[in-house]
Amino acid sequence: MIKRIISIALVAVMIFAMAVVAASAAEVNDANVGADSNVSAGADTSSATSGAGNRIYFDPTGWKNYTTIFCHIWERGGDSFFPWQSKSHERCQKEGSLYYYDLSELDKSTTISGGLQNGKDYCVIFSANTGVQCYDTTFGKACIGDTAKMTGKKIENPVDSTKEAFESVWTKNSGSYGPHLAITSIGNIVGSKLCPNEKGAEVIGDWLPTYYKSVNVNATDALAKAFPKFGIKSSDDIQVIYAYILSKKTGEDEDAMLKVLENSFKKAYPSKKAAKIDKNKAKEVSEKIKKNGGSTSAVTSGSGTTTGGSTGSTNSSGSGSDGQEDTIFFVLAGVMLAAAGVMFVSRRRRTE
């Protein structure tokens, strides 16, 4: 009788363990399916699909006497999909009090192929036929379905400081996207968001060759104010900026720009050691940047840490264990111990 009870108990334990393992495996599989879907979505280079689920919206409240709203989108550091206020491709449609732009229209571009892509950075400007427009607003696929609205503030045009544009923010994605963080032609810091894949080192490296000897701006003072906001905090960061400039081969005086960078760092962080740049190392880093398509994202400092950080929000994902594998392991271990215990009791009963 005792043997039968022990056998039944052992079978029950095994059945329970198998159910737990199966359930855990199903959860892991579901999680992996979700993760695979996300990875596929992140790597997807397919163009946008038409329809209500592929729109971005704009609230023009505050603008008057306009008859047409336009949506102008371009790839960061690259071309725009269509010419400014293209009546054929950038015109928005009205829906209630809002205007929307169907992103499938981008598929028709002959300048940028493939429409809106995952993993790339874009900016958007909404404007009216009266000449009013919004400031550059960072934008990506995460903003599909979202509405851009004006805050009532105006922002200095980065290229022409005599002009201003209306600040616009996203209703749902304001934490990650918004007014583009930039340095203006007279050295002011405007905006608040870098694009997700954009680095502060790149913004400064693009600005400096144009303005380091401008009579309209003191480049040293401008960068001293900019460094903290663009995540430039160490000599390694300065070296990455310099390497980025070298990779672009601007034809400008590289030594003069390096001097501005070093002086700006000293002014921004008077309590830190002066920035010392190894020119030979900078040349090596510049080659890595060129091989990386002009991006500093894969460049590391001498200490092995990524430099040229962004002040914008970023999303990160990992492939580490979420605990489910550990759960399965401990369940199996428990089953083995239980089985061993049952066998021990059974054996002991036989010896008695």
N, C-alpha and C positions, 0 to 999 in steps of 0.2 A: 504493500500500500504506500509506504514511504517513497519507494522508487518511482511509483507512478506519479505521486504528487510532485516529486523533484523534476521528473521529465516534463510534466505539464508546465511547471514554473519556468523551466529552461526554454521551452518552446515559446511561452508567452513573452519572455524577455527578448528572445530573438525576433519575434514578430514585431514587438514594439520598437526595437532598435532599427529594424528594416524600414518601418514606417517613418521614423524620425529621419533616417538617412535619405529616404526617398523624398521627403518633404523638403529637406535642406538642399538636396540636389536640384529639386525643381526651382527653389528660390534662387539658387546660384545660376541656374540656366536662364531664368527670367531676367536676372540682373545682367547676365552676360549678353542676352539678346538686346536689352536696353542699351548696354554699353556699346555693343556693336553698332546699334542703330545710330547712337550719338557719334561714334567714330566715323561711320559712313557719311553722316550728315556733315560732320566737320570737314571731311575730305572731298565732299561732293563738289564738283565743278559744273554741275548742270545749271542751266539758266532758270530764271524765275518762271513760275506758271501764272497764267492770267487768272483774273477773277477777284471776287471781293476779299479773298484771303491773302491777296498779294498786293495790298495797297498800303500807302502811307498817307496820313491825313495832315491837313494844316488848318489852323484856326486864324483867319486874317483879321480878327476883331481889333479895331483901332485904325485900320486902313480905310480910306474913303475914296470915292469917285473912280474906283478901278472897275474894269470890265473883265479882265482876264488875270488868272493866277498861273504862274509857271513854276516848275520844279526842275532845278538844274543839279545834276549829280555828276561827280567826277571821282576818279580813283586817286587816293592820296599820293602826291608826288608824281602823278601821271596825267593822262588826258581826261577830258570830260566825254560823256557818252554822246552828247549832241551840242551844237552851238548854242550860245546863250539865248534864252527865250525863243527857242525853235517852236514855231506855231504848229508844226507837224508832229513833233515828238515830245515837247515839254509842257504842253498845255494841260492843266488840271481840270477835273470835272467837279461840279458842285453836288453836294449831298447834304441837304438840310442847311445848317449854318457853317458846315465845313467844306473844304475842298480836298479831293483825293487824287493821287497819282498812281496809275496802274504800272507796277514795276516790270511787267512783261514787255512794256514798250522798249525797255533797255535792250531786249534781244535784237532789235532792229538796227542797233548801232553798227556803223561800219568803221568806227574808230576803236572801240573796245569790243572784242568778240565774246560771246558766251553769256552776256547779261550779267546780272549781279551774282558774285561768287562768294562762297564761304571762305573764310580765312583771309580776306582782303579788306583793306580799310577804305572807306569812302567818306566824302563830305557832301552835304546838300545845302542848297540855298533856295528858299522860296521867295518869289518876287512877283510884282504886279506890273501891269502895262503902264502904270503911272510913273514908274521909276523907283519906287520904294522896294527895299529888299531886306531880307534877314541876313544876319552875320553867318559865316561859315559854321555849320553844325555837323559834328561827327555823326556817322551813320553806318549801319551794317544790317545784316539780315535779321538780327535780333529786334530791330525796330519795325519790322513788318507788322502792320496793323496798328501801330502806335500813332499818336497825334502830336505834332509839333505846335507849340503855342508860344506867343510872344510874352515876355515878362514886363514890357514897358520900358526897359532900359535900352540904351544904345551903346554900341561898341565901336571903337576906333578901327577903321580899315587898316589892316597890317601893312599893306603896300602903299596906300595913299592916306596919310594921316589927316588930311583935310576933309575926309569923308567919314561918315558913320553909317552903321547898319543896325537894324533891330535885333536884339538878342532873342534867340528862340531856344526852348528846351523841350525835351520829350516828356510826355505825360507819365509813361510807365518805365522808361529806361534812362531816367535822368541821372542815375547813379553811375552809369557806364558811358553814356554818350551825352554830348551837349556842345556848348560853344567851344570851338577849337582853341586850345591853349597855344599862344603864339607870341612872338616878339615883333613889335611894329617897326616901321622905318625910322622912328625917332626914339626907339629903345624902350617903349612902354610894354608892360606885360598885360595881355588881354586874353579873355576866354578862361576856361577852367578845365577842359578835358583834352587829353591827347587821345589819338585813335588807339584801339586795343593793341595793335602791333607796332605802334610808333614809340620810339625812344627819345628821351630828352636830349641825348647826345646828338641825335640826328637833326633835331630842330635847330639846335645851336650851330651845328656844323653846316647847315644850309644857310643860316642867317649871316654868320660871320664873314664869309668871303665877299658878300655884297656891301656890308656896312662897317667893316673894321677901319676904314679910312674915310668914312663919310663925314662931311662938315656939319651934318644935321644931327649927329648923335655921337655921344661919347661911348664908344663900344665897351670900354673897361667898366664904366659905371653901369651900363645896361646889363652886362653879363653878371656882374656882381649881384644884382638884384634877381637875375633870372636863375642862377645856379640852384638855390634852394628849392625853387618851385618846379624845376625840371629834374630834380633828383641827382644833381651833380654835387658830390660830397667829398671826393677824394682825388688824389693825384692820378690814380688809375682811370677815373672818369675823364679827367682832362686829356690823358693820353689817348683814350678812345675817340674823343672829339677830334683831336689832332689827326689821328689815323684815318678817321672818316673823311676829313678834309683832304688828306693826301690821296685817298682812294678815288676822289672825285676829279682830281687833276684840274682844278679851276684856273690855273695859270696865274693866280694871285701870289703875293709874297707870303710864303708859308712861314718863314721865320718871324715876320711881323705879326701874323695871326697867332702864332705860338706865344709870342710875348704878351699879346692882349689876354690870352687865356690864362697865362701864369699870373699876370697882374690882377686879373679879375678874381681869380681864386684867392689870392692874398687879401684882397679887399673884402671878399665875401666871408672869409673865415680867418680873421686876423690871429686867432689863437692857435691855428693849425700850422704845421710845417709847410714851408713853401712847396708848391708843386714842382717836381723835377721830372722832366720828360726825357726818356731814352729814345733818341731819334731812330736808331737802328731797330729797336723793338717796335716803334710806331710804324715803321715801314713794313715790318712783318705782319703786324695787325691789319694794316691797310690792305694787304694782299688777301687776308682772310675775309675781310669785309667785301672785297670785290667778288670773291668766289661765292659769297653768301648773298649775291644779288644786290649788294649795296646796303644790306641791313646789318646793324650792329648787334642784333639779338643773340647771335651765337658767339660773340666775342667775349672772352674772359680776361680779367686782369691778372697780374702776376700772382696774386694770392688765390686765383682760381674762382673768384666770384664774378657773377655777371655784372657788367657795368652799364652805365647810361640808362638808368632806370626811368620808368614812366610814373607820372602822378595819377594817371587814370586808373580805373578799376580794371582788374584782370581776372580771368577765370582760369583755374588750374585743375587738372584731373590727374589721378595717379592710377597705377595698376596694382597697388598694394592690396593685401588681404582685408576684407571687410568683416572678418570674424566668422563667416559661415564655414570656411574650411576648418577653422579651429574647433567649431562646434561639432562638426562631423567626426573629427579626430577624437575628441573627448567622449562622444557617444559610443564610438567603436571601442575605445579603451574601457569604458564602463561596462559594455557588453562582455568584453573578454574577461574582466574581473568577475562579473556576475557568473559567467559560465564556469570560471575556475572555482568560484565559491561553491556553486551547485555540485560540481564534480567532486570537490573536496568533501562536502557533506555526504554525498552518495558513497564515496569510497570509505569514509569513516564509518558510515552505517553498516557497510559490508564487513568491515573488520571487527565490528562489535557483534 
